[in-house]
């Protein structure tokens, strides 16, 4: 009876130790991965903050009209009609 209880105690101690070591390794891995992402430059699409797709003085309607009058099959597709 004493030997059987001793075996269960050792098995519990070994499993708790292994799980603790694995948990510490996972936390260290996540920490270093987080730190590596923090040091990377953020993704940028290459536009300055004050750059826009539509030039000043023109509206989206002007751009659509220009694209429709440039020939057959060219320009922006018109998906929404007003």
N, C-alpha and C positions, 0 to 999 in steps of 0.2 A: 504493500500500500504506500509506504514512504517512497520507494523507488519510482513508482508510477507518478506520484505527485511531483517529485523532483524533475522528472522528464517533462511534464506539462509546464512546470515553472521555467525550465531552460528553453523550451520551445517558444513560450510567450516572450521571454527576454530576447531571444534571437530575432523573432519576428518584429517586435517593437523596435529593436536596434536597426534592422534592415530598413523598415519603413521610415524611421527618422532620418537615416542617412539619405535615402532616396528623396525625401521631402526637402532636405537641405540642398541637395544637388539641383533639384528642379527650381528652387528659389534662386540659387546662384545663377543658373542658366538664364532664367527670366530677367534677372537684374542686369546681367551683362548685355543681353539682347536689347533691353530697354535703353541702356546707356549708349549702345551703338547706334540705335535709331535717333537718339537725341542729338548726337554729334553730326549726323548726316544733314546736308542742306535740304531744305524743304523743296518739294516739287513746285516748279514755276512754269507757266505756259509761255513765258517770254514776253509778256505784255507789261509795259510800264503801267503804273496806276492811272495815269491820266490819258493813256491811249484808248481809243475806242475803235470799233469796226466801222462806224458811220462817221464820215468826215463832218466837221462843223458846217452848219448851214444847209445840210441835206437831211432829209427825213427818210424813213424806211419806205414810204410810198414812192419817193423819187428813185430809190435804188431798184424797187420792183419794176417801175415803169421803164427804167433804162435797161434792165435785163430782158424785158419782154420785147423791146424794139430792136434787139441786136441780131435777129435772124432766127432761122428755123432750128429748133432743138438746142439753142444755146441759152445760157443764163440760168437764173435761179428757178426752180420749179415753184409754181404758185399753188400752195396747199390750202390756203384759207382765202376765200373770196369775201370781200366786204360788200 
